[in-house]
């Protein structure tokens, strides 16, 4: 009997096993990156960088698609699902294990998914063009590394943002003024429904207490059961204008919202605010609330979009409280 001398083939790893290994590797890289950045002195700035928000998810999803589709037989659905599944796992792990705040996760998730899709489909297109294996592997590691090093050398632009909301109130400026100045007790049921408060869970205003009167007075704002900060009065024109500068003398806002988002930090500084009251008719006035802050990141446009939602909802809620109280006083008077 003739002996079979053909070389035996090593069984090829099953695609499912390769896919699971690719997800495990991507999660390990994401966790290692987070831990390294979290212990950095400029952790918040790095977590708000274009490299972390765009390059990293694109690289991780490209990596998963490269190893998870070795024969290039998977359809479009696979490449659409990879970023969604990866970011879902990252969010769950971050919330349960790392105890990350919901605001940070919500801010990161949409942009991670978007750039994850870019990375996944760029990988598929590159492979279909027949790019060599060594080139692919080296690009997965070298390009993000170079991009991160390059971004670290680029100064972060500082941009002042003014967020404005207005509301019409059936009351006179003199009737509105006391509620613009101080509201010692605010019920959790007051205000309006917002995504920021009702879905995301940011604490609602509970009280604003004024110590003194006129320029130089200090108003303390209380949100929920744990958050408080000061507003030092800089403009005082009864019935017309009230202005202030924020002073965050403790870390309560950061502790009970998201540890990476400081209102007086390296890449976000909430600076000042004011109310303007304008008479429209005998019994109607317009109340405008402005908040000014500085954004200092490489993704200021994206930060502004979230500012419009989070701070915008907060302003809308505060204006509704003042409106309801002022109109009730107008009806009584």
C-alpha positions as CSV (number, residue, x, y, z in Angstrom):
1,X,0.0,0.0,0.0
2,X,1.4,3.4,-1.0
3,X,1.7,5.8,1.9
4,X,0.2,9.2,1.5
5,X,3.0,11.7,1.6
6,X,1.0,14.8,1.0
7,X,1.5,17.4,3.8
8,X,-1.3,17.6,6.3
9,X,-3.1,21.0,6.4
10,X,-3.5,22.8,9.6
11,X,-7.2,23.3,10.2
12,X,-8.2,26.8,9.5
13,X,-9.7,28.8,12.3
14,X,-13.4,29.1,12.0
15,X,-14.7,32.6,11.0
16,X,-16.8,32.8,14.1
17,X,-13.8,32.2,16.4
18,X,-11.8,34.8,14.5
19,X,-14.6,37.3,14.8
20,X,-14.9,36.7,18.6
21,X,-11.1,37.0,19.0
22,X,-11.2,40.3,16.9
23,X,-13.8,41.8,19.2
24,X,-11.9,40.7,22.3
25,X,-8.7,42.3,20.9
26,X,-10.5,45.5,20.0
27,X,-12.1,45.7,23.5
28,X,-8.7,45.1,25.1
29,X,-7.2,47.9,23.1
30,X,-10.0,50.2,23.9
31,X,-9.7,49.4,27.7
32,X,-5.9,49.8,27.7
33,X,-6.2,53.1,25.9
34,X,-8.9,54.4,28.3
35,X,-6.8,53.4,31.3
36,X,-3.7,55.0,29.9
37,X,-5.5,58.3,29.1
38,X,-7.5,58.3,32.4
39,X,-4.3,58.4,34.4
40,X,-2.8,61.1,32.3
41,X,-2.6,64.6,33.6
42,X,-4.6,65.8,30.6
43,X,-7.1,62.9,30.5
44,X,-10.1,65.1,29.7
45,X,-8.4,66.8,26.8
46,X,-7.4,63.5,25.3
47,X,-10.9,62.0,25.7
48,X,-12.2,65.1,23.8
49,X,-9.6,64.7,21.0
50,X,-10.3,63.9,17.4
51,X,-7.9,60.9,17.8
52,X,-10.0,59.4,20.5
53,X,-13.4,60.2,19.1
54,X,-12.6,59.4,15.4
55,X,-9.3,57.6,14.7
56,X,-9.6,55.0,17.5
57,X,-13.1,53.7,16.7
58,X,-12.2,53.6,13.0
59,X,-9.1,51.6,13.7
60,X,-10.8,49.2,16.0
61,X,-13.7,48.5,13.6
62,X,-11.3,48.1,10.7
63,X,-9.4,45.6,12.8
64,X,-12.5,43.6,13.6
65,X,-13.6,43.5,10.0
66,X,-10.2,42.5,8.8
67,X,-10.0,39.4,11.0
68,X,-13.7,38.7,11.2
69,X,-14.1,38.5,7.4
70,X,-11.0,36.6,6.3
71,X,-12.6,35.3,3.1
72,X,-14.4,38.6,2.3
73,X,-17.7,36.7,2.0
74,X,-19.7,38.7,4.5
75,X,-22.3,41.1,3.2
76,X,-23.0,44.8,3.9
77,X,-24.9,44.0,7.1
78,X,-21.8,42.7,8.7
79,X,-19.9,46.0,8.2
80,X,-22.9,48.1,9.3
81,X,-23.3,46.0,12.5
82,X,-19.7,45.8,13.7
83,X,-19.5,49.4,14.9
84,X,-22.9,49.2,16.6
85,X,-22.0,46.0,18.4
86,X,-18.6,47.3,19.4
87,X,-19.9,50.6,20.8
88,X,-22.7,48.7,22.6
89,X,-20.2,46.5,24.3
90,X,-18.0,49.5,25.2
91,X,-21.0,51.4,26.6
92,X,-22.2,48.5,28.7
93,X,-18.7,47.7,30.0
94,X,-18.0,51.4,30.7
95,X,-21.2,51.8,32.7
96,X,-21.0,48.5,34.7
97,X,-17.2,48.2,35.2
98,X,-15.7,51.6,34.8
99,X,-18.8,53.5,36.2
100,X,-18.7,56.1,33.5
101,X,-21.4,58.7,33.5
102,X,-24.2,58.5,31.0
103,X,-23.5,62.0,29.5
104,X,-20.0,61.0,28.5
105,X,-21.2,57.7,27.0
106,X,-23.9,59.5,25.1
107,X,-21.5,62.1,23.7
108,X,-19.0,59.5,22.6
109,X,-21.4,56.8,21.1
110,X,-22.7,58.6,18.0
111,X,-19.3,59.8,16.8
112,X,-17.7,56.4,17.6
113,X,-20.4,54.6,15.5
114,X,-20.1,57.1,12.6
115,X,-16.3,56.7,12.4
116,X,-16.5,53.0,13.1
117,X,-18.6,52.7,9.9
118,X,-15.9,54.7,8.0
119,X,-13.2,52.4,9.3
120,X,-15.1,49.3,8.5
121,X,-16.0,50.2,4.9
122,X,-12.6,51.6,4.2
123,X,-11.1,48.3,5.3
124,X,-13.5,46.4,3.0
125,X,-12.7,48.7,0.0
126,X,-9.0,48.4,0.6
127,X,-9.1,44.6,0.7
128,X,-11.2,44.5,-2.5
129,X,-8.6,46.5,-4.2
130,X,-6.1,43.8,-3.3
131,X,-3.9,45.7,-0.9
132,X,-1.3,43.5,0.6
133,X,-1.6,41.9,4.0
134,X,1.5,43.5,5.5
135,X,0.4,46.9,4.4
136,X,-3.0,46.5,6.0
137,X,-1.6,45.3,9.3
138,X,1.0,48.1,9.5
139,X,-1.6,50.8,8.6
140,X,-3.9,49.6,11.4
141,X,-1.2,50.4,13.9
142,X,0.9,53.1,12.4
143,X,-1.6,55.6,11.0
144,X,-3.6,56.0,14.3
145,X,-0.3,56.3,16.3
146,X,1.0,59.0,13.9
147,X,-2.3,60.8,14.0
148,X,-2.4,60.8,17.8
149,X,1.2,62.1,18.0
150,X,0.5,64.8,15.4
151,X,-2.7,66.0,17.1
152,X,-0.9,66.3,20.4
153,X,1.4,68.9,18.8
154,X,-1.5,71.1,17.4
155,X,-2.7,73.8,19.8
156,X,-6.4,73.4,20.7
157,X,-8.5,76.3,19.4
158,X,-10.4,78.3,22.0
159,X,-13.9,79.3,21.0
160,X,-16.4,81.4,23.0
161,X,-20.0,80.2,22.6
162,X,-23.1,82.1,23.6
163,X,-26.2,80.0,24.1
164,X,-29.5,81.9,24.0
165,X,-33.1,81.0,24.8
166,X,-36.1,83.3,25.0
167,X,-39.7,82.9,26.2
168,X,-42.8,85.1,26.1
169,X,-44.5,85.6,29.5
170,X,-47.9,87.1,30.2
171,X,-46.6,89.3,33.0
172,X,-44.9,92.7,33.4
173,X,-41.2,93.0,33.9
174,X,-41.7,94.0,37.5
175,X,-43.6,90.8,38.1
176,X,-41.0,88.7,36.4
177,X,-38.0,90.2,38.2
178,X,-38.4,88.6,41.6
179,X,-38.4,85.1,40.0
180,X,-35.4,85.9,37.8
181,X,-33.5,86.9,41.0
182,X,-34.4,84.1,43.4
183,X,-36.5,81.0,43.8
184,X,-35.9,79.5,47.3
185,X,-37.9,76.3,46.6
186,X,-38.6,74.6,43.3
187,X,-40.7,71.5,43.1
188,X,-39.3,68.6,40.9
189,X,-42.6,68.8,39.0
190,X,-42.0,72.4,37.9
191,X,-40.5,73.2,34.6
192,X,-40.9,71.3,31.3
193,X,-40.1,67.9,29.9
194,X,-36.7,67.7,28.3
195,X,-34.4,65.1,26.9
196,X,-31.6,66.3,29.2
197,X,-33.6,66.0,32.4
198,X,-36.1,63.2,31.7
199,X,-34.1,60.9,29.5
200,X,-30.4,61.6,30.3
201,X,-31.1,62.2,33.9
202,X,-29.4,65.6,34.6
203,X,-30.6,67.0,38.0
204,X,-33.3,69.6,37.8
205,X,-33.0,73.0,39.6
206,X,-34.1,72.8,43.2
207,X,-33.5,76.3,44.4
208,X,-31.7,79.6,43.7
209,X,-30.9,81.6,46.9
210,X,-29.6,85.2,46.8
211,X,-27.4,86.5,49.5
212,X,-27.6,90.3,49.4
213,X,-28.7,92.5,46.5
214,X,-27.0,94.4,43.7
215,X,-23.7,94.0,42.0
216,X,-21.4,91.9,44.2
217,X,-24.2,89.8,45.7
218,X,-23.9,86.0,45.5
219,X,-26.6,83.7,44.4
220,X,-26.3,80.0,45.0
221,X,-27.9,77.5,42.7
222,X,-29.0,74.1,43.9
223,X,-29.7,71.2,41.5
224,X,-31.1,68.0,42.8
225,X,-29.9,66.8,46.2
226,X,-26.2,67.1,45.7
227,X,-25.2,69.8,43.2
228,X,-24.5,73.4,44.1
229,X,-22.5,76.3,42.6
230,X,-22.3,80.1,42.9
231,X,-23.2,83.0,40.6
232,X,-21.6,86.3,41.5
233,X,-23.8,89.2,40.4
234,X,-22.1,91.6,37.9
235,X,-25.2,93.4,36.5
236,X,-28.2,94.6,38.4
237,X,-31.0,96.6,36.8
238,X,-34.3,95.7,38.4
239,X,-37.0,94.8,35.8
240,X,-34.5,94.9,33.0
241,X,-31.2,93.0,33.4
242,X,-29.5,90.6,35.8
243,X,-26.0,89.3,35.0
244,X,-23.5,87.0,36.8
245,X,-20.3,85.1,36.6
246,X,-20.2,81.4,37.5
247,X,-18.0,80.2,40.3
248,X,-17.7,76.5,40.8
249,X,-16.2,76.3,44.3
250,X,-16.6,72.5,44.6
251,X,-16.7,69.5,42.3
252,X,-20.4,68.6,43.0
253,X,-21.5,69.3,39.4
254,X,-18.7,67.1,38.0
255,X,-19.2,64.4,40.7
256,X,-22.9,63.9,40.0
257,X,-23.0,64.4,36.2
258,X,-19.8,63.1,34.6
259,X,-16.3,63.0,36.0
260,X,-14.7,63.9,32.7
261,X,-16.8,67.0,32.1
262,X,-15.7,69.8,34.5
263,X,-17.6,73.1,34.0
264,X,-14.3,74.9,34.9
265,X,-11.8,72.6,33.3
266,X,-9.2,72.4,30.6
267,X,-11.4,72.1,27.6
268,X,-14.7,73.5,28.9
269,X,-15.2,76.7,31.0
270,X,-18.7,77.9,31.7
271,X,-18.1,81.6,32.3
272,X,-21.1,83.9,32.6
273,X,-24.8,84.3,32.1
274,X,-27.6,86.9,32.2
275,X,-31.3,87.6,32.1
276,X,-32.8,90.3,29.9
277,X,-36.4,91.4,30.3
278,X,-38.1,93.3,27.5
279,X,-41.6,94.6,27.6
280,X,-43.6,93.6,24.5
281,X,-47.0,95.0,25.4
282,X,-48.9,96.1,28.6
283,X,-49.2,92.5,29.9
284,X,-46.6,90.6,27.9
285,X,-42.8,90.5,28.3
286,X,-39.9,88.6,26.7
287,X,-37.4,86.9,29.0
288,X,-34.0,86.0,27.5
289,X,-31.4,83.8,29.2
290,X,-27.9,83.7,27.9
291,X,-25.0,81.4,29.0
292,X,-21.5,81.9,27.8
293,X,-18.8,79.3,27.8
294,X,-15.4,78.6,26.3
295,X,-14.7,75.3,24.4
296,X,-11.1,74.4,23.9
297,X,-10.8,71.1,21.9
298,X,-10.1,69.9,18.5
299,X,-13.8,68.9,18.1
300,X,-15.4,72.2,19.1
301,X,-18.2,71.9,16.6
302,X,-19.2,68.5,18.0
303,X,-19.0,69.9,21.6
304,X,-21.2,72.8,20.6
305,X,-23.9,70.4,19.3
306,X,-24.0,68.8,22.8
307,X,-24.0,72.2,24.4
308,X,-27.1,73.1,22.4
309,X,-28.8,70.1,23.8
310,X,-27.6,70.0,27.4
311,X,-27.4,73.7,28.2
312,X,-30.2,74.5,25.9
313,X,-32.6,72.1,27.7
314,X,-31.5,73.5,31.0
315,X,-32.2,77.1,29.9
316,X,-35.6,76.1,28.5
317,X,-36.5,74.4,31.8
318,X,-35.4,77.4,33.9
319,X,-37.3,79.9,31.7
320,X,-40.5,77.7,32.0
321,X,-40.2,77.8,35.8
322,X,-39.9,81.6,35.8
323,X,-42.7,81.9,33.2
324,X,-45.2,79.8,35.2
325,X,-44.5,81.6,38.5
326,X,-44.6,85.0,37.0
327,X,-47.9,84.4,35.2
328,X,-49.4,83.0,38.4
329,X,-48.3,86.2,40.2
330,X,-49.8,88.3,37.4
331,X,-53.2,86.5,37.7
332,X,-53.2,87.1,41.4
333,X,-52.3,90.8,41.0
